[in-house]
């Protein structure tokens, strides 16, 4: 798996988790302290969040990081 495939996969997984939690991009962006546009780019695999942003998103979306990265 290359970097682009990885970004697209975890971006889609983040979007699925966000929708499952009935959260908008704006709400998640507020929790992560970034813009909703940035969240959209991440979900589409166009940008890579910082490790700190990713950890904040995982906490907000109740993501098990071991499960999330098991395919990588």
C-alpha atoms as a printed R data frame, in Angstrom:
   type eleno elety resid chain resno       x      y      z
1  ATOM     1    CA   UNK     A     1   0.000  0.000  0.000
2  ATOM     2    CA   UNK     A     2   1.474  3.342 -0.998
3  ATOM     3    CA   UNK     A     3   0.961  6.681  0.757
4  ATOM     4    CA   UNK     A     4  -1.947  7.803 -1.449
5  ATOM     5    CA   UNK     A     5  -3.814  4.509 -1.006
6  ATOM     6    CA   UNK     A     6  -3.264  4.733  2.737
7  ATOM     7    CA   UNK     A     7  -4.565  8.325  2.897
8  ATOM     8    CA   UNK     A     8  -7.647  7.407  0.862
9  ATOM     9    CA   UNK     A     9  -8.373  4.340  2.993
10 ATOM    10    CA   UNK     A    10  -8.078  6.006  6.382
11 ATOM    11    CA   UNK     A    11  -9.860  9.103  5.063
12 ATOM    12    CA   UNK     A    12 -12.852  6.991  4.076
13 ATOM    13    CA   UNK     A    13 -12.693  5.109  7.386
14 ATOM    14    CA   UNK     A    14 -12.701  8.418  9.261
15 ATOM    15    CA   UNK     A    15 -15.707  9.586  7.270
16 ATOM    16    CA   UNK     A    16 -17.595  6.361  8.008
17 ATOM    17    CA   UNK     A    17 -16.833  6.742 11.724
18 ATOM    18    CA   UNK     A    18 -17.901 10.404 11.676
19 ATOM    19    CA   UNK     A    19 -21.202  9.617  9.943
20 ATOM    20    CA   UNK     A    20 -21.812  6.690 12.311
21 ATOM    21    CA   UNK     A    21 -21.475  9.146 15.209
22 ATOM    22    CA   UNK     A    22 -23.925 11.508 13.463
23 ATOM    23    CA   UNK     A    23 -21.301 14.226 13.471
24 ATOM    24    CA   UNK     A    24 -20.825 16.873 10.799
25 ATOM    25    CA   UNK     A    25 -17.453 17.846  9.398
26 ATOM    26    CA   UNK     A    26 -17.878 21.166 11.183
27 ATOM    27    CA   UNK     A    27 -18.426 19.473 14.549
28 ATOM    28    CA   UNK     A    28 -15.396 17.228 14.119
29 ATOM    29    CA   UNK     A    29 -13.297 20.173 12.954
30 ATOM    30    CA   UNK     A    30 -14.192 22.092 16.103
31 ATOM    31    CA   UNK     A    31 -13.093 19.157 18.294
32 ATOM    32    CA   UNK     A    32  -9.826 18.784 16.370
33 ATOM    33    CA   UNK     A    33  -9.197 22.537 16.120
34 ATOM    34    CA   UNK     A    34  -9.006 22.759 12.332
35 ATOM    35    CA   UNK     A    35 -11.329 23.797  9.497
36 ATOM    36    CA   UNK     A    36 -14.152 21.724  8.065
37 ATOM    37    CA   UNK     A    37 -12.476 22.138  4.666
38 ATOM    38    CA   UNK     A    38  -9.393 20.404  6.083
39 ATOM    39    CA   UNK     A    39 -11.582 17.548  7.389
40 ATOM    40    CA   UNK     A    40 -13.072 17.201  3.898
41 ATOM    41    CA   UNK     A    41  -9.608 17.011  2.340
42 ATOM    42    CA   UNK     A    42  -8.579 14.352  4.867
43 ATOM    43    CA   UNK     A    43 -11.722 12.298  4.219
44 ATOM    44    CA   UNK     A    44 -11.058 12.392  0.464
45 ATOM    45    CA   UNK     A    45  -7.428 11.384  0.927
46 ATOM    46    CA   UNK     A    46  -6.107 14.721 -0.337
47 ATOM    47    CA   UNK     A    47  -4.343 15.770  2.868
48 ATOM    48    CA   UNK     A    48  -2.694 13.993  5.731
49 ATOM    49    CA   UNK     A    49  -3.516 15.137  9.270
50 ATOM    50    CA   UNK     A    50  -0.785 15.643 11.820
51 ATOM    51    CA   UNK     A    51  -0.350 12.840 14.316
52 ATOM    52    CA   UNK     A    52  -1.834 15.081 16.992
53 ATOM    53    CA   UNK     A    53  -4.911 15.855 14.835
54 ATOM    54    CA   UNK     A    54  -5.316 12.188 14.024
55 ATOM    55    CA   UNK     A    55  -5.212 11.217 17.701
56 ATOM    56    CA   UNK     A    56  -7.789 13.914 18.505
57 ATOM    57    CA   UNK     A    57 -10.062 12.624 15.701
58 ATOM    58    CA   UNK     A    58  -9.655  9.039 16.884
59 ATOM    59    CA   UNK     A    59 -10.623 10.036 20.421
60 ATOM    60    CA   UNK     A    60 -13.624 12.080 19.230
61 ATOM    61    CA   UNK     A    61 -14.833  9.223 16.992
62 ATOM    62    CA   UNK     A    62 -14.077  6.417 19.476
63 ATOM    63    CA   UNK     A    63 -11.683  4.710 17.059
64 ATOM    64    CA   UNK     A    64  -9.556  1.795 18.274
65 ATOM    65    CA   UNK     A    65  -6.184  2.667 16.746
66 ATOM    66    CA   UNK     A    66  -4.988 -0.956 16.761
67 ATOM    67    CA   UNK     A    67  -8.044 -1.991 14.765
68 ATOM    68    CA   UNK     A    68  -7.824  1.053 12.525
69 ATOM    69    CA   UNK     A    69  -4.227  0.368 11.446
70 ATOM    70    CA   UNK     A    70  -4.308 -3.436 11.408
71 ATOM    71    CA   UNK     A    71  -4.206 -3.611  7.575
72 ATOM    72    CA   UNK     A    72  -1.186 -1.343  7.399
